[in-house]
Amino acid sequence: MKMTIILKLVFLIIMAKNPALANETILKDFEALAKSSDAKFIKFNISAGEKIFRTERIHSKGDKISCMTCHTPDPKKTGLTRANKVIEPIAPVVNPERFTDMIKVNKWFKRNCNDVLERECTIQEKGDFIAYMMSVK
Amino acid sequence: MSYLKWPVLILAISILSINTLWGDDDEEEQYENRSKNGTVTKLNTRYDFAVVTNSQFKAECTSCHMAYLPGMLPARSWTKMMDTLNDHFGENAELDVKVKNEITDFLTKNSSDKVHTKRGDKILATINPKETVLRISSTEYFKRKHDEISPNIYKRKSIGSPANCLACHGGAERGDFSEDSVLIPKDKTPTIMKK
């Protein structure tokens, strides 16, 4: 009993000190979700993820929009919200805090997919997107 | 002679400082008394709005914009704002129900019709009681106060829109909107809010 608590603590300390592990964990969680919802799922696709990030579309309100509108075309750069507030870089290589908290990840996917695509994203899309962001060096 | 000089000097300084400290006491006292009927006790009467904060509000709302003060709008505006987060000025800002309720509670309890403040009262006075405004910048008070600012100034990269109070009112999040501290940025030196 005590041993498991100690192990859990050690795990938490490692996670806190090494967020890179935490975003790999989240990608694995998405993988498990994808597998359970789609029997044909094999793996996430980095280039499909980049396509999601870079595809521009016309919003029903008339403006051209994409992820790059706020995050800039370079995931390693700081972006800007429409209310002029700085958005920290989205690529974990420069901002290791990214994709480390499942609640945060889901909250922002829900908001931003609705903003850009006017619908929610699928598990496959979310996984592709994270895989691409983690591949940015 | 010299033993008389010091007490006189000290007395003179005390009278002077009392005068400057309590110079415009009337107004401050008025708001302090009124706040006793409200829910908030932490009122900074030096400024235009009550400076109140809530950790959930800070965490959720300020990732996209500055921390507007609850005293800027009446309760009905905040309730509507929080009920329409799926289209929050054109963006999706949906929250978990529990978090949403906590933030709504914080905003409404400290709203301009619950906790009266200098500037909050002035804004409220120009809002039609039958209307539920969401944009502070759409109120007559705001428009009157900014009538010398041309739309092109708002479009500057360093400002963006009238929603970015902090661009020109550096003390906005501390409730300080005094005209003396206004600094309209030129585009060369952007004053964008940092996290």
Interface residues (C-beta under 8 A of the other chain):
Chain A: K61 L80 T81 R82 A83 N84 K85 V86 E88 K107 K110 R111 N112 N114 D115
Chain B: T62 S63 C64 H65 M66 N86 F89 G90 E91 N92 A93 E94 L95 D96 I159 G160 S161 A163 N164 A167 I192 M193 K194 K195
